[in-house]
Amino acid sequence: MRSLSGAKERLRAARAWNLASRLLAIAAVPALLLLAGCGGGVTASPSNSTFSIAPGTGAVDTNCSGCNATSASGASVEQFTATLASGGNAAVTWSVSGGDGNSGPGTINSQGQYTPPSYLTADHVAVVVTATLNTATKATAVMTVTPGFLQPLTPENAALGSNGTLTISGYLAEAGGATGIKYELSSTPTGSSGGQGSLGLTHCQRNTSAFTICTVIYTAPATVTATGSTYVVATVGDISKTASEVLLNTAGVSSDPATHETRLATPVTLGSSGGNNNDYDTQGNQIVDCCSGTLGALLADGAGHQFLLSNNHVLARSDHAAVGDMIVQPGLIDNNCTPNGDGAGTAPVGTLTGWLALSSNQTNADAAIAQVNAGAVNPSGNILELGAKEAGGTLAAAPPGISSSGGKGETASLHLKVAKSGRTTGLTCGSVSALSLDVQVSYYADCAETKPYLTKTFTNQLAISGNQFSDAGDSGSLVVDAGNAEPIGLFFAGGTDASGVSQGVANPVGDVLSELSSQVGGGTSYSFVGTTDHAVSCLSYGNSTVTAAQMRALSDSEAARTQKALGQAHMLVNPSLGILGVATGKSIDHPGEGAVIVYVDENMNVNVPAIVDGLRTLVIPTTARAVAFGAAPQTAFEANAAPSVSGTVLSQAVAVKQLRSQSLMRKFPAFFGVGVGQSLDNPREAALVIYVDRRSVPAQLPASIDGLRTRYVVMDRLHVTRSYATAVQSRSHCMPHSTAGLSGFDFLNLSKPRALRLF
């Protein structure tokens, strides 16, 4: 994801049923404050004879891009510390003041974790952080807060052929002011040079009644010679940076995920935004948060009744819904949190029928169904962009394939190329990266994540990885085999790992259908509504796992450890046995860890130990000539296509996982998932794929367990409720504009937020 956090789509939007009272609160700032003015420059006094605080000065944006710590809930914060002159921690009381005239200074907790306000009405403001010791002795720091991005660029990802055009929009967390966005083309998501195509002029809309939006038109080059990504990188100030990834493709496919978020004409097509009409939070008589996801697929029972399929947490509000609830398209997050019946913008498409209770130990899937309203949903089960390319490069809607499975879906295999059509990232493709995954996923009872509900361990799930495969709002998407469109999984959680690669989790469709039959349908048999098997025009943004691991620098101590192990590794060299040479390298199974490269004869089946002198081995098939002339590759994936792992080897690895999974997660609390995949250090071997909480990575991670290599995926823990764009709080602070100017500031109807990155 930022999740990527888990793959639900909980988005805060600001809307009130009592707008007049909110505007009155904004206008009612005491006149004395206005007369007093906001004062001149503010200076820091970070130290005194008793204690000092750090940092003394600094800068963050409203998304806290410069932050250096995380709170207990995983939110980014700027961490302040107080140290006695004699050494040791100073037991101070923290407070903040100054800041924006309407949004305030932000907040700071008792541990000194500072969170900036969510938006500004000025180009920059000064926030004074005060530490008080024994009620009298104080030290102060000054933070300059600037507007950050309200959300990622829209769209976050898109596909274009030659000469294709795309309008890219960036929203800033600022109303009024003069701040703008600088757009640049790049070959990387954080760079400022390279890339293909061209950008037009940037146009920004600024006023005091809406968040600033800056748009630019990207045009693909006249000739696309190879499929690959170009990035439109957006920068605001000196801190915030985000990017939209454009997949330039030789097939000439044009795909903009924005079509999945809009209200569709009835009968609606699936793969689109949708959810429960009651999925929102309130404070008093105000709606302050709302939640939605993806309407995934169409099921039918034996009598021909049709049902929408999505996740429990999308349709049934994580066990907190009622049978008969209205299901709407689009979801509330794409209608400014306006429920059907309170305003226009959504259409009722189904009635909630039942769900697999997350609270039950008899369920192993996150699924719910809703009976389709007559005429509301395409009866053929069409899913957006799942079909063939049309004139102009767009992709047709099409049902999933069912002819080879009778509508029951197929069993996924390792490295199977899969596709999904979801609300936020549209049609994307990845591959199955792990099987038999046991994974912990947390749920909340509200959109704002203030009410933890439960953490459930799902067993034997499918892991899927690939750049841009999924993001917030894609929960509920049907995952299909890209070769024949047969259903293989129901996407329900995910995030972005430390290499920037999307990591998703899906319930196997066989389990979904079986459990719905036994626990919702009373024995009724459900099948997917679909058509003859057909290929999907897959949009694959690649997988940067290997590249990111090789680009990561080793620490000095790790480099020294790697060099030391090389001496013992030289003893392995024996060309007659197929070991041609050794060198120092970097592990892919555990990025940031060194490895001894072992070059083996590509025509021989060579056994190489997983560890030499405590260091992982990176096994690369090549030739003696390549080793002799220094032309051997640095990873096995540069040398050849990755070989498949035999079924016998995988079965043995699954047996180890079944035996060790739960004990590993108990022994290492940072482990929240264990599955079986392929080692990237030695692709001929299976590996335990272990998901590790990036905020609490153990100092030492085992390189092998019970003779199996280990591969670590470091990312945020998975959870499927998340909120953004918090409701605006009116504060009694100096106004950057006149009261008259703010009286028309409709904070509750700002330019509509779209899906934000969850992870």
C-alpha positions in Angstrom: 0.0 0.0 0.0 1.8 3.5 2.8 -1.0 -0.2 2.8 -0.7 -1.5 2.2 -1.9 -2.0 5.7 -4.7 -4.6 4.3 -6.7 -4.3 1.2 -10.0 -2.7 2.3 -10.9 0.5 1.1 -12.1 2.4 4.1 -12.0 6.1 3.2 -12.9 9.1 5.3 -14.9 11.7 3.4 -16.3 14.8 5.0 -20.0 15.3 4.8 -22.7 16.5 7.3 -26.4 16.4 7.5 -26.3 19.7 9.5 -24.1 21.8 7.3 -25.3 25.1 8.7 -24.2 24.4 12.2 -20.7 23.5 11.0 -20.3 26.7 9.0 -21.6 28.7 11.9 -18.9 27.2 14.1 -16.2 28.2 11.6 -17.5 31.8 11.4 -17.8 32.1 15.2 -14.1 32.5 16.0 -13.8 35.0 18.9 -13.2 38.6 17.6 -10.4 39.1 20.1 -8.4 36.4 18.4 -8.8 38.1 15.1 -7.8 41.4 16.5 -4.8 39.9 18.2 -3.4 38.7 14.9 -1.2 35.7 14.4 2.0 37.4 15.5 5.4 37.6 13.9 8.1 34.9 13.4 8.4 32.1 15.9 11.8 30.9 17.1 12.8 27.7 18.8 14.3 27.3 22.2 15.1 23.6 22.3 17.4 23.6 25.3 17.9 25.0 28.8 20.1 24.2 31.7 17.9 21.3 32.8 17.0 19.5 29.6 16.8 19.7 25.8 14.4 18.4 23.2 15.0 17.1 19.6 14.5 17.9 16.9 14.7 21.6 17.6 13.4 22.6 14.2 12.0 20.6 11.3 9.5 20.4 8.5 6.7 18.0 7.7 3.7 18.0 5.4 0.1 17.2 6.2 0.7 13.6 5.2 3.8 13.5 7.4 6.1 12.5 4.6 9.1 13.5 6.6 8.1 11.5 9.6 10.5 9.2 11.3 8.3 7.0 13.5 4.9 5.2 13.7 2.2 5.3 16.3 0.8 2.3 18.0 -1.9 2.2 15.2 0.7 2.4 12.5 0.1 6.0 11.6 3.2 8.1 10.7 4.3 10.6 13.3 7.3 12.9 14.0 9.0 11.7 17.1 10.2 14.2 19.7 12.5 13.3 22.6 13.5 15.1 25.8 16.9 14.5 27.4 18.2 15.7 30.8 21.4 17.7 30.8 22.8 15.0 33.1 21.7 12.3 30.7 18.6 10.1 30.6 15.0 10.8 29.6 13.3 13.8 30.8 9.7 13.2 32.1 8.1 16.2 30.3 4.6 17.1 29.4 4.1 17.7 25.7 1.8 20.3 24.0 1.4 22.0 20.7 0.2 25.5 19.7 0.0 27.8 16.7 -0.6 26.1 13.4 -3.4 26.7 10.9 -6.2 29.1 11.8 -8.9 26.4 11.1 -7.3 23.0 11.3 -5.1 23.8 14.3 -1.6 22.7 15.2 -2.1 19.0 15.0 -1.7 16.7 18.0 1.1 15.3 20.2 0.8 12.4 22.6 2.4 11.8 25.9 5.3 9.9 24.2 6.2 13.0 22.1 4.7 11.6 18.8 3.5 14.6 16.8 0.9 14.2 14.1 0.3 17.3 11.8 -3.2 18.5 10.9 -4.8 16.8 8.0 -5.1 20.0 5.8 -4.1 23.7 5.8 -5.7 26.9 4.6 -2.2 28.5 4.1 0.9 27.6 2.2 2.8 26.9 5.4 2.3 27.4 9.1 4.5 27.3 12.2 3.7 24.8 15.0 5.3 25.3 18.3 6.0 22.1 20.2 6.5 22.7 23.9 8.0 20.3 26.5 7.3 21.3 30.1 9.2 19.8 33.1 7.9 20.4 36.7 5.3 22.8 35.4 7.8 25.7 35.0 10.9 24.7 33.0 10.2 24.6 29.3 11.8 24.0 25.9 10.3 24.6 22.5 10.7 23.4 19.0 9.2 24.8 15.8 7.9 22.6 13.0 7.0 24.2 9.7 4.0 22.4 8.3 3.2 22.5 4.6 0.4 21.0 2.5 0.9 17.4 1.4 -1.1 15.3 -1.0 -4.6 14.7 0.1 -4.4 11.3 -1.7 -2.3 9.5 -4.3 -2.5 10.8 -7.8 -5.6 9.9 -9.8 -5.3 7.5 -11.4 -2.5 5.7 -9.5 -2.0 3.4 -12.5 -3.1 3.3 -16.1 -2.2 1.6 -19.4 -1.7 3.4 -22.8 -0.6 2.5 -26.3 1.2 4.8 -28.6 -0.1 8.4 -28.7 -2.6 7.7 -26.0 -3.5 10.5 -23.6 -4.3 10.5 -19.9 -5.4 13.3 -17.5 -3.7 13.0 -14.2 -4.9 14.8 -11.1 -3.3 15.6 -7.8 -5.3 16.9 -4.8 -3.4 18.9 -2.1 -4.5 19.1 1.5 -4.9 22.9 1.2 -7.8 25.2 0.6 -6.8 28.6 -0.9 -3.1 29.6 -0.9 -0.8 29.5 -3.8 0.9 26.1 -3.6 0.9 24.0 -6.7 2.2 20.6 -8.0 5.3 20.1 -10.1 4.9 17.2 -12.5 7.8 15.5 -14.1 8.4 12.3 -16.2 10.7 9.7 -14.8 11.9 6.2 -15.2 11.4 5.6 -11.5 8.6 6.4 -9.1 10.8 8.8 -7.1 12.9 10.3 -9.8 12.8 13.4 -11.9 14.3 12.4 -15.2 13.9 9.7 -17.9 10.5 8.3 -18.8 8.8 8.3 -22.2 6.1 10.6 -23.6 5.4 14.2 -22.8 3.5 16.3 -20.3 1.3 19.3 -21.0 0.9 22.4 -18.9 -0.2 22.1 -15.3 -3.5 23.7 -14.4 -4.4 24.3 -10.8 -7.8 25.3 -9.3 -7.5 27.1 -6.0 -10.1 28.8 -3.9 -11.2 28.9 -0.3 -14.1 26.4 -0.7 -12.3 23.4 -2.1 -9.1 21.5 -1.9 -6.5 22.6 -4.5 -6.4 20.3 -7.5 -3.7 20.4 -10.2 -4.1 18.5 -13.4 -1.7 17.6 -16.3 -2.2 15.8 -19.5 0.2 13.0 -20.3 0.7 11.9 -23.9 2.3 8.5 -24.7 5.1 8.5 -27.3 4.2 8.1 -31.0 6.0 4.7 -31.0 6.0 2.2 -28.2 8.7 -0.4 -28.9 8.5 -2.4 -25.7 6.0 -2.8 -22.9 7.2 -1.0 -19.8 6.4 1.6 -17.2 6.9 5.4 -17.2 6.1 7.4 -14.1 4.5 10.8 -13.8 6.0 12.1 -10.6 4.3 14.8 -8.7 6.1 17.0 -6.1 4.8 19.6 -3.8 7.3 21.7 -1.8 10.4 20.0 -0.8 8.9 17.0 1.0 5.9 15.4 -0.6 6.2 13.2 -3.6 3.9 10.7 -5.3 3.6 9.1 -8.7 1.2 7.6 -11.2 2.5 4.6 -13.1 1.7 4.4 -16.8 2.1 1.1 -18.5 3.2 1.8 -22.1 2.3 -1.3 -24.0 2.9 -2.6 -27.5 -0.6 -4.2 -27.6 -2.2 -0.7 -27.7 -4.4 -1.3 -24.6 -5.9 1.8 -23.0 -7.1 1.3 -19.4 -8.1 4.0 -16.9 -9.2 2.5 -13.5 -11.4 5.6 -12.9 -14.1 3.8 -14.9 -14.4 1.3 -12.1 -15.3 4.0 -9.5 -18.1 5.8 -11.3 -21.9 5.2 -11.2 -22.7 2.8 -14.0 -25.8 2.5 -16.1 -28.1 -0.4 -15.1 -27.8 -3.2 -15.5 -24.4 -2.6 -13.8 -21.2 -4.4 -14.7 -19.1 -6.0 -11.9 -15.5 -5.2 -11.0 -17.0 -1.8 -10.0 -17.3 0.2 -6.8 -20.0 -1.0 -4.4 -20.9 -1.8 -0.8 -23.4 -1.6 2.0 -25.6 1.5 2.1 -25.2 1.7 5.9 -21.4 1.4 5.9 -20.5 4.8 7.5 -19.6 6.3 10.9 -21.5 9.1 12.5 -20.9 11.7 15.2 -24.1 13.1 16.4 -26.1 13.8 13.2 -23.1 13.9 11.0 -21.6 11.3 8.7 -17.9 11.5 9.2 -16.6 8.3 7.5 -17.7 5.8 4.9 -16.5 2.5 3.5 -16.9 0.5 0.3 -15.1 -2.0 -1.9 -15.7 -4.0 -5.1 -18.7 -5.9 -6.4 -16.7 -9.0 -7.5 -18.7 -11.5 -9.4 -22.2 -13.1 -9.9 -23.2 -16.4 -8.5 -26.3 -18.5 -9.2 -28.0 -21.2 -7.1 -29.7 -24.3 -8.5 -33.0 -22.5 -8.9 -31.4 -19.8 -11.1 -31.5 -17.0 -8.5 -28.5 -14.7 -8.9 -26.3 -13.2 -6.1 -23.6 -10.6 -5.9 -20.4 -12.0 -4.4 -17.9 -9.8 -2.5 -16.3 -9.8 0.9 -18.0 -9.9 4.3 -16.2 -6.6 5.2 -17.5 -5.0 1.9 -21.1 -6.2 1.9 -21.8 -7.2 5.6 -19.7 -4.6 7.4 -17.4 -7.1 9.1 -20.3 -9.0 10.7 -22.1 -5.8 11.7 -24.8 -5.7 9.0 -28.3 -7.1 8.9 -29.9 -9.4 6.4 -31.9 -7.3 4.0 -29.5 -4.3 4.0 -29.3 -2.4 0.7 -26.2 -2.9 -1.5 -25.5 0.0 -3.7 -23.3 0.9 -6.7 -21.1 2.8 -6.6 -20.0 2.5 -2.9 -20.4 5.4 -0.6 -16.7 6.3 -0.9 -17.4 7.3 -4.5 -20.5 9.3 -3.6 -19.2 11.7 -1.0 -20.6 9.5 1.8 -24.1 10.1 0.6 -26.3 7.1 1.3 -29.1 6.1 -1.0 -32.2 7.8 0.3 -30.3 10.8 1.5 -29.3 12.0 -1.9 -28.6 11.0 -5.5 -25.5 9.3 -6.9 -26.0 5.6 -6.1 -28.3 2.8 -7.3 -29.6 -0.1 -5.2 -28.4 -3.3 -6.9 -29.0 -6.0 -4.3 -30.2 -7.1 -0.9 -27.8 -8.6 1.6 -28.6 -12.3 1.9 -25.9 -13.7 4.2 -22.2 -13.9 5.0 -19.5 -16.2 6.5 -19.1 -14.9 10.0 -15.7 -13.7 10.8 -16.3 -14.4 14.4 -16.9 -18.1 13.8 -14.1 -20.7 14.0 -16.0 -22.7 11.4 -15.3 -20.1 8.6 -12.1 -19.7 6.6 -13.1 -17.1 4.1 -14.1 -13.5 4.0 -17.3 -13.6 1.8 -20.9 -12.4 1.6 -23.6 -12.6 -1.0 -26.5 -10.3 -1.9 -29.5 -11.3 -4.0 -29.6 -9.2 -7.1 -32.4 -6.7 -7.6 -34.4 -7.4 -10.8 -32.8 -5.7 -13.7 -30.0 -4.1 -11.7 -27.0 -6.2 -12.6 -25.9 -7.6 -15.9 -27.3 -11.2 -15.8 -24.4 -12.6 -17.8 -22.0 -11.7 -15.0 -20.0 -9.2 -17.1 -16.9 -7.9 -15.3 -15.3 -4.6 -16.4 -12.3 -5.0 -18.8 -12.2 -8.8 -18.5 -12.8 -9.2 -22.3 -11.0 -8.5 -25.5 -9.5 -5.3 -26.8 -11.9 -3.1 -28.7 -11.4 -0.3 -31.3 -9.5 2.5 -29.6 -7.7 0.2 -27.3 -10.3 -0.1 -24.5 -11.1 -3.5 -23.0 -14.6 -5.0 -23.3 -16.5 -6.3 -20.3 -16.8 -10.0 -20.2 -18.0 -12.8 -17.7 -15.4 -15.1 -16.2 -14.8 -18.5 -17.8 -16.7 -21.4 -16.5 -16.6 -24.0 -19.3 -13.8 -26.2 -17.9 -14.9 -26.2 -14.3 -18.7 -26.1 -14.6 -18.8 -22.8 -12.7 -16.9 -24.0 -9.7 -13.5 -22.4 -10.5 -10.1 -24.0 -10.6 -7.3 -24.7 -8.1 -4.4 -22.3 -8.4 -0.8 -23.4 -8.8 2.4 -21.6 -7.9 3.4 -18.8 -10.3 0.0 -19.0 -12.1 -0.6 -15.7 -13.9 -3.8 -14.2 -12.6 -5.9 -11.2 -13.2 -8.4 -9.2 -11.2 -10.8 -6.3 -12.0 -11.2 -4.0 -9.0 -12.6 -0.7 -8.0 -9.3 1.2 -7.5 -6.6 -0.3 -9.7 -8.8 -1.7 -12.4 -7.7 -4.6 -14.4 -4.2 -5.8 -13.3 -2.3 -9.0 -13.4 0.2 -10.7 -11.1 1.2 -14.2 -10.2 0.5 -16.6 -7.3 3.6 -16.2 -5.1 2.7 -18.6 -2.2 0.3 -21.4 -1.5 -1.1 -22.8 1.7 -0.7 -19.4 3.4 -1.7 -19.0 7.0 -2.2 -15.3 7.6 -3.6 -13.0 10.4 -5.9 -10.2 9.3 -7.4 -7.6 11.6 -10.9 -6.2 11.4 -12.6 -3.2 12.9 -16.2 -2.4 13.8 -16.0 1.1 12.3 -14.5 2.9 9.3 -12.2 5.1 11.5 -10.5 2.1 13.0 -11.2 3.2 16.5 -13.1 0.1 17.5 -11.0 -3.1 17.0 -13.3 -6.1 16.3 -11.1 -9.2 15.9 -8.0 -10.6 14.3 -8.7 -13.8 12.4 -6.2 -16.3 11.2 -7.1 -17.7 7.8 -5.4 -20.9 6.7 -4.4 -22.3 3.3 -4.9 -19.0 1.4 -3.4 -17.8 -1.9 -0.8 -15.1 -1.9 -0.5 -13.0 -5.1 2.2 -10.4 -5.9 3.0 -7.9 -8.6 3.6 -4.2 -9.0 0.3 -2.3 -8.8 -1.7 -5.5 -8.5 -4.1 -4.1 -5.9 -4.8 -1.2 -3.6 -7.5 0.2 -1.2 -10.9 -0.4 -2.6 -10.1 -3.6 -4.5 -11.4 -5.9 -1.8 -14.1 -8.3 -3.1 -12.5 -8.6 -6.6 -12.7 -11.9 -8.3 -9.2 -13.3 -9.1 -9.1 -15.4 -12.3 -6.6 -17.4 -14.2 -5.4 -15.0 -16.9 -5.1 -17.8 -19.4 -8.8 -18.9 -19.4 -10.6 -16.4 -17.0 -11.6 -19.3 -14.7 -12.1 -18.1 -11.1 -9.4 -19.0 -8.6 -9.8 -16.7 -5.7 -11.7 -13.9 -3.9 -9.4 -11.0 -3.1 -9.8 -9.7 0.5 -6.6 -8.3 1.9 -3.2 -7.0 0.9 -0.6 -4.3 1.2 2.7 -3.0 -0.3 6.0 -4.6 0.9 9.2 -2.8 1.6 10.3 -3.2 -2.1 7.1 -1.4 -3.3 5.5 -4.6 -4.6 1.8 -5.2 -4.0 1.2 -8.3 -1.9 -2.4 -9.6 -2.0 -4.3 -12.5 -0.3 -7.3 -14.3 -1.8 -9.6 -17.0 -0.5 -9.6 -20.1 -2.8 -12.9 -20.1 -4.6 -13.5 -23.7 -3.8 -13.6 -22.8 -0.1 -15.8 -19.8 -0.7 -18.4 -21.7 -2.6 -18.3 -24.7 -0.2 -18.7 -22.5 2.9 -21.4 -20.3 1.4 -23.3 -23.5 0.5 -23.1 -25.0 4.0 -23.3 -21.9 6.2 -25.5 -19.5 4.2 -27.5 -21.5 1.6 -28.4 -24.5 3.8 -26.9 -26.9 1.4 -27.7 -24.9 -1.8 -25.1 -25.3 -4.4 -23.7 -22.0 -5.8 -21.8 -21.6 -9.1 -20.2 -18.7 -10.9 -22.2 -17.1 -13.7 -20.0 -17.0 -16.8 -19.2 -18.0 -20.3 -16.8 -20.1 -22.3 -13.2 -20.0 -21.1 -11.3 -17.1 -22.7 -7.9 -15.3 -22.2 -7.7 -12.0 -20.3 -5.9 -9.1 -21.9 -3.5 -9.0 -19.0 -2.0 -5.7 -17.8 1.1 -6.6 -15.9 3.2 -3.9 -14.3 5.9 -6.4 -13.6 7.5 -7.4 -10.2 10.4 -5.3 -8.8 11.2 -7.7 -6.0 14.5 -8.9 -7.4 15.6 -5.5 -8.7 14.8 -3.8 -5.4 16.7 -6.4 -3.4 19.8 -6.0 -5.6 19.7 -2.2 -5.4 19.5 -2.2 -1.6 22.9 -1.3 0.0 24.4 -3.6 2.6 25.4 -2.2 6.0 29.1 -2.1 6.7 28.7 -5.0 9.2 26.8 -7.1 6.8 29.3 -6.4 4.0 32.1 -7.5 6.3 30.1 -10.7 7.3 29.6 -11.5 3.6 33.3 -11.0 2.8 34.3 -13.3 5.7 32.0 -16.1 4.5 33.6 -16.0 1.1 36.7 -17.6 2.4 34.9 -20.7 3.5 32.8 -20.7 0.4 35.9 -21.1 -1.8 36.2 -24.6 -0.4 33.0 -25.5 -2.2 34.4 -24.8 -5.7 34.8 -28.1 -7.6 34.0 -27.9 -11.4 33.7 -31.7 -11.6 30.8 -31.5 -9.2 29.3 -28.6 -11.0 30.4 -25.7 -8.7 32.2 -23.3 -10.9 33.0 -20.4 -8.6 31.9 -18.1 -5.7 31.5 -14.4 -5.2 29.9 -12.0 -2.7 26.3 -10.9 -3.4 23.0 -9.9 -1.9 20.1 -12.2 -0.9 16.8 -11.8 -2.6 15.0 -14.0 -0.1 16.0 -11.6 2.6 16.7 -8.1 1.1 19.3 -6.2 3.0 21.2 -9.4 3.9 24.4 -10.5 2.2 24.8 -13.8 0.3 27.6 -15.9 -1.1 26.9 -16.3 -4.8 27.6 -19.9 -5.9 27.9 -20.4 -9.7 26.8 -23.8 -10.8 27.0 -25.6 -14.1 23.6 -24.9 -15.8 23.6 -28.4 -17.4 24.0 -30.2 -14.0 21.7 -30.7 -11.1 23.9 -29.4 -8.3 23.2 -29.6 -4.6 24.3 -26.4 -2.8 24.0 -25.9 1.0 21.5 -23.1 1.9 24.0 -21.6 4.3 27.8 -21.2 4.3 29.5 -19.8 7.5 26.1 -18.5 8.6 25.4 -16.7 5.4 22.8 -17.5 2.7 23.8 -18.9 -0.6 22.6 -17.4 -3.9 22.7 -20.2 -6.5 23.1 -19.1 -10.1 23.2 -21.6 -13.0 25.7 -20.4 -15.7 28.7 -21.6 -17.8 32.4 -21.9 -16.9 33.2 -19.5 -19.6 30.9 -16.8 -18.2 32.5 -17.2 -14.7 36.0 -17.1 -16.2 35.3 -13.9 -18.1 33.3 -12.2 -15.3 30.2 -12.3 -17.4 28.0 -14.4 -15.1 24.7 -12.8 -13.9 24.1 -11.6 -10.4 20.8 -13.4 -9.9 19.3 -16.6 -11.1 16.5 -14.7 -12.7 18.9 -12.8 -14.9 20.3 -16.1 -16.2 17.2 -18.1 -17.1 13.5 -18.2 -16.6 12.9 -19.5 -13.1 12.6 -23.3 -13.1 9.5 -24.8 -11.6 9.6 -26.5 -8.2 8.5 -30.1 -8.4 5.2 -31.1 -6.9 7.0 -33.5 -4.5 9.2 -30.7 -3.2 6.2 -28.4 -2.7 4.3 -31.1 -0.9 7.2 -31.7 1.5 7.4 -27.9 2.1 3.7 -27.7 2.8 4.1 -30.5 5.4 6.8 -28.4 7.1 4.6 -25.3 7.0 1.6 -27.2 8.5 3.8 -28.4 11.3 5.6 -25.1 12.1 3.3 -22.2 11.0 1.5 -21.6 14.3 4.5 -22.2 16.5 6.6 -19.7 14.3 3.9 -17.0 14.7 3.9 -17.6 18.5 7.7 -17.6 18.8 8.1 -14.5 16.5 5.2 -12.1 17.2 6.3 -10.0 14.2 5.4 -13.0 11.9 1.8 -12.6 10.7 1.8 -15.0 7.8 3.6 -18.3 6.7 3.1 -20.0 3.4 5.0 -22.0 0.8 6.6 -20.6 -2.3 9.8 -20.7 -4.4 13.2 -19.5 -3.1 14.4 -16.6 -5.0 18.0 -17.3 -3.9 17.8 -20.8 -5.4 14.7 -21.2 -7.6 15.1 -25.0 -7.7 14.1 -25.1 -4.1 10.9 -24.4 -2.2 10.9 -21.9 0.6 8.8 -20.9 3.6 7.4 -17.5 2.7 7.1 -15.5 5.9 5.4 -12.2 6.2 7.0 -9.9 8.8 5.7 -6.7 10.4 7.9 -4.0 9.1 7.6 -2.1 12.4 9.0 -4.9 14.5 11.4 -6.9 12.4 13.5 -9.2 14.7 17.2 -8.5 14.8 17.9 -12.1 13.6 15.8 -14.1 11.2 16.5 -17.7 10.5 17.9 -18.4 7.0 16.3 -21.9 7.0 13.8 -23.8 9.1 13.7 -27.6 9.2 16.0 -27.7 6.1 13.8 -25.3 4.1 15.0 -22.0 2.9 13.1 -19.0 4.2 11.9 -16.0 2.2 10.8 -12.9 4.0 8.2 -10.3 2.9 8.5 -7.2 5.1 5.3 -5.1 5.1 2.6 -3.7 7.3 0.3 -6.1 9.1 -2.9 -6.8 7.1 -6.1 -5.1 8.1 -9.2 -4.4 6.1 -10.6 -1.2 7.5 -8.8 2.1 7.1 -10.0 5.7 6.9 -8.6 8.9 5.4 -9.6 12.6 5.0 -10.9 13.0 8.5 -13.8 15.2 9.1 -12.7 18.8 9.6 -12.6 20.1 13.2 -13.2 23.9 13.6 -10.7 25.4 16.1 -10.3 28.8 17.7 -7.0 29.9 16.2 -5.9 32.8 14.1 -7.5 32.9 10.7 -5.3 33.2 7.6 -8.3 34.6 5.8 -11.0 37.0 7.0 -14.1 35.6 8.7 -16.2 36.8 5.8 -13.9 34.9 3.4 -14.4 31.6 5.4 -18.1 31.9 5.8 -18.6 30.2 2.5 -16.0 27.5 3.0 -17.9 24.3 2.7 -15.4 22.0 4.4 -18.0 19.2 4.2 -18.3 19.3 0.4 -14.7 19.6 -0.7 -13.5 18.2 -4.0 -14.5 14.6 -3.5 -11.7 12.4 -2.1 -11.1 9.3 -4.1 -9.4 6.1 -2.9 -6.3 6.6 -0.9 -3.4 4.1 -0.6 -4.2 1.7 2.1 -0.8 0.3 2.9 
